[in-house]
Amino acid sequence: MKKMVVAGLGLCLAGCVTMSGSYKVTAVEKDGTPVNVVMRAEGSSIYSARNAICSAHPGATVSIVDIATDKELSSESPYRCK
């Protein structure tokens, strides 16, 4: 039981650390046409931004870029909408 609590706490902390900062969320359609949307998301709200784009543009590819470093968030991007 103690190991499960420690493991769960470790996963939570790892997720919190990973999802801090400001991100730019953009997308392109299946055919490569840019989606006319650019969103700014803070921390874990990248998932809400990504899901909103995917809801409106199924099949699009979403990119999430860290605004401070101008680097793609490799653990979450690019993401193919279903």
Long-range contacts (C-beta under 8 A, 24 or more apart in sequence): 15-44, 18-75, 19-43, 19-44, 19-46, 21-66, 21-67, 21-68, 22-66, 22-67, 22-68, 23-49, 23-64, 23-65, 23-66, 23-67, 23-73, 24-64, 24-65, 24-67, 25-49, 25-50, 25-53, 25-62, 25-63, 25-64, 25-65, 26-62, 26-63, 26-65, 27-53, 27-57, 27-60, 27-61, 27-62, 27-63, 27-81, 28-60, 28-61, 28-63, 29-57, 29-59, 29-60, 30-59, 30-60, 30-61, 35-60, 40-67, 46-73, 46-76, 50-76, 50-79, 53-81, 54-79, 54-81, 54-82, 57-81, 58-82
